[in-house]
Amino acid sequence: MSAGDHSLLYILVAGVAANAVWRLAGLVLSSGLSEEGPVIAWVKAVSTALVAGLVARILVFPPGALAQVSGPVRIGAFLLGIAVYYAARRHLGLGILAAALSLIGAHLLGA
Protein backbone atom coordinates (compact mmCIF):
# COMPACT_ATOMS: atom_id res chain seq x y z
CA MET A 1 0.00 0.00 0.00
CA SER A 2 1.25 3.46 -0.84
CA ALA A 3 1.08 6.52 1.38
CA GLY A 4 -2.06 7.69 -0.47
CA ASP A 5 -3.82 4.41 0.28
CA HIS A 6 -3.16 4.86 4.00
CA SER A 7 -4.58 8.39 3.88
CA LEU A 8 -7.84 7.10 2.46
CA LEU A 9 -7.95 4.40 5.10
CA TYR A 10 -7.48 6.96 7.87
CA ILE A 11 -10.26 9.12 6.42
CA LEU A 12 -12.57 6.11 6.22
CA VAL A 13 -11.84 5.03 9.80
CA ALA A 14 -12.28 8.59 11.11
CA GLY A 15 -15.59 8.98 9.27
CA VAL A 16 -16.96 5.68 10.51
CA ALA A 17 -15.81 6.36 14.07
CA ALA A 18 -17.37 9.83 14.12
CA ASN A 19 -20.71 8.52 12.89
CA ALA A 20 -20.70 5.42 15.06
CA VAL A 21 -20.27 7.48 18.24
CA TRP A 22 -23.39 9.55 17.51
CA ARG A 23 -25.42 6.53 16.41
CA LEU A 24 -24.51 4.72 19.61
CA ALA A 25 -25.32 7.81 21.70
CA GLY A 26 -28.72 8.08 19.97
CA LEU A 27 -29.41 4.43 20.64
CA VAL A 28 -28.54 4.73 24.34
CA LEU A 29 -30.36 8.03 24.89
CA SER A 30 -33.52 7.03 23.03
CA SER A 31 -33.94 3.62 24.62
CA GLY A 32 -36.22 5.00 27.34
CA LEU A 33 -38.35 7.23 25.11
CA SER A 34 -41.85 6.38 23.97
CA GLU A 35 -42.48 6.37 20.23
CA GLU A 36 -45.63 8.40 20.87
CA GLY A 37 -43.95 10.87 23.22
CA PRO A 38 -43.47 14.60 22.62
CA VAL A 39 -39.70 14.34 22.11
CA ILE A 40 -40.02 11.85 19.26
CA ALA A 41 -42.89 13.89 17.76
CA TRP A 42 -40.64 16.97 17.80
CA VAL A 43 -37.76 15.06 16.19
CA LYS A 44 -40.08 13.79 13.44
CA ALA A 45 -41.40 17.31 12.82
CA VAL A 46 -37.91 18.81 12.62
CA SER A 47 -36.63 16.09 10.29
CA THR A 48 -39.68 16.49 8.03
CA ALA A 49 -39.14 20.26 7.91
CA LEU A 50 -35.48 19.79 7.01
CA VAL A 51 -36.33 17.44 4.15
CA ALA A 52 -39.05 19.81 2.90
CA GLY A 53 -36.58 22.69 2.98
CA LEU A 54 -33.97 20.73 1.05
CA VAL A 55 -36.50 19.69 -1.60
CA ALA A 56 -37.65 23.30 -1.97
CA ARG A 57 -34.06 24.47 -2.30
CA ILE A 58 -33.36 21.87 -4.99
CA LEU A 59 -36.49 22.97 -6.89
CA VAL A 60 -35.63 26.67 -6.73
CA PHE A 61 -31.82 26.43 -6.97
CA PRO A 62 -31.13 23.15 -8.77
CA PRO A 63 -27.62 21.71 -8.54
CA GLY A 64 -25.61 20.14 -11.36
CA ALA A 65 -27.41 18.70 -14.37
CA LEU A 66 -30.82 19.51 -12.87
CA ALA A 67 -30.04 23.19 -13.47
CA GLN A 68 -30.40 22.54 -17.21
CA VAL A 69 -34.03 21.47 -16.72
CA SER A 70 -36.54 24.32 -16.92
CA GLY A 71 -38.41 25.39 -13.80
CA PRO A 72 -41.88 24.35 -15.01
CA VAL A 73 -40.60 20.86 -15.87
CA ARG A 74 -38.99 20.48 -12.42
CA ILE A 75 -42.13 21.66 -10.66
CA GLY A 76 -44.32 19.45 -12.86
CA ALA A 77 -42.20 16.40 -12.04
CA PHE A 78 -42.40 17.29 -8.36
CA LEU A 79 -46.18 17.63 -8.46
CA LEU A 80 -46.54 14.39 -10.41
CA GLY A 81 -44.39 12.63 -7.80
CA ILE A 82 -46.62 13.94 -5.01
CA ALA A 83 -49.79 12.89 -6.88
CA VAL A 84 -48.47 9.36 -7.46
CA TYR A 85 -47.31 9.15 -3.84
CA TYR A 86 -50.84 9.81 -2.58
CA ALA A 87 -52.55 7.79 -5.33
CA ALA A 88 -50.36 4.80 -4.44
CA ARG A 89 -51.39 5.01 -0.77
CA ARG A 90 -48.30 6.92 0.36
CA HIS A 91 -45.77 4.66 -1.37
CA LEU A 92 -42.60 6.77 -1.39
CA GLY A 93 -40.75 4.64 -3.92
CA LEU A 94 -43.50 4.97 -6.54
CA GLY A 95 -43.70 8.73 -6.06
CA ILE A 96 -39.95 9.12 -6.53
CA LEU A 97 -39.97 6.77 -9.51
CA ALA A 98 -42.79 8.72 -11.21
CA ALA A 99 -41.00 12.05 -10.69
CA ALA A 100 -37.69 10.66 -11.95
CA LEU A 101 -39.31 9.05 -15.01
CA SER A 102 -41.10 12.29 -15.83
CA LEU A 103 -37.79 14.16 -15.73
CA ILE A 104 -36.19 11.54 -17.96
CA GLY A 105 -39.16 11.68 -20.34
CA ALA A 106 -39.00 15.47 -20.50
CA HIS A 107 -35.30 15.27 -21.28
CA LEU A 108 -35.85 12.71 -24.05
CA LEU A 109 -38.63 14.86 -25.55
CA GLY A 110 -36.37 17.92 -25.44
CA ALA A 111 -38.47 19.90 -22.97
C-alpha positions in Angstrom: 0.0 0.0 0.0 1.2 3.5 -0.8 1.1 6.5 1.4 -2.1 7.7 -0.5 -3.8 4.4 0.3 -3.2 4.9 4.0 -4.6 8.4 3.9 -7.8 7.1 2.5 -8.0 4.4 5.1 -7.5 7.0 7.9 -10.3 9.1 6.4 -12.6 6.1 6.2 -11.8 5.0 9.8 -12.3 8.6 11.1 -15.6 9.0 9.3 -17.0 5.7 10.5 -15.8 6.4 14.1 -17.4 9.8 14.1 -20.7 8.5 12.9 -20.7 5.4 15.1 -20.3 7.5 18.2 -23.4 9.5 17.5 -25.4 6.5 16.4 -24.5 4.7 19.6 -25.3 7.8 21.7 -28.7 8.1 20.0 -29.4 4.4 20.6 -28.5 4.7 24.3 -30.4 8.0 24.9 -33.5 7.0 23.0 -33.9 3.6 24.6 -36.2 5.0 27.3 -38.3 7.2 25.1 -41.8 6.4 24.0 -42.5 6.4 20.2 -45.6 8.4 20.9 -44.0 10.9 23.2 -43.5 14.6 22.6 -39.7 14.3 22.1 -40.0 11.9 19.3 -42.9 13.9 17.8 -40.6 17.0 17.8 -37.8 15.1 16.2 -40.1 13.8 13.4 -41.4 17.3 12.8 -37.9 18.8 12.6 -36.6 16.1 10.3 -39.7 16.5 8.0 -39.1 20.3 7.9 -35.5 19.8 7.0 -36.3 17.4 4.1 -39.0 19.8 2.9 -36.6 22.7 3.0 -34.0 20.7 1.1 -36.5 19.7 -1.6 -37.7 23.3 -2.0 -34.1 24.5 -2.3 -33.4 21.9 -5.0 -36.5 23.0 -6.9 -35.6 26.7 -6.7 -31.8 26.4 -7.0 -31.1 23.2 -8.8 -27.6 21.7 -8.5 -25.6 20.1 -11.4 -27.4 18.7 -14.4 -30.8 19.5 -12.9 -30.0 23.2 -13.5 -30.4 22.5 -17.2 -34.0 21.5 -16.7 -36.5 24.3 -16.9 -38.4 25.4 -13.8 -41.9 24.3 -15.0 -40.6 20.9 -15.9 -39.0 20.5 -12.4 -42.1 21.7 -10.7 -44.3 19.4 -12.9 -42.2 16.4 -12.0 -42.4 17.3 -8.4 -46.2 17.6 -8.5 -46.5 14.4 -10.4 -44.4 12.6 -7.8 -46.6 13.9 -5.0 -49.8 12.9 -6.9 -48.5 9.4 -7.5 -47.3 9.2 -3.8 -50.8 9.8 -2.6 -52.6 7.8 -5.3 -50.4 4.8 -4.4 -51.4 5.0 -0.8 -48.3 6.9 0.4 -45.8 4.7 -1.4 -42.6 6.8 -1.4 -40.8 4.6 -3.9 -43.5 5.0 -6.5 -43.7 8.7 -6.1 -40.0 9.1 -6.5 -40.0 6.8 -9.5 -42.8 8.7 -11.2 -41.0 12.0 -10.7 -37.7 10.7 -12.0 -39.3 9.1 -15.0 -41.1 12.3 -15.8 -37.8 14.2 -15.7 -36.2 11.5 -18.0 -39.2 11.7 -20.3 -39.0 15.5 -20.5 -35.3 15.3 -21.3 -35.8 12.7 -24.1 -38.6 14.9 -25.5 -36.4 17.9 -25.4 -38.5 19.9 -23.0 
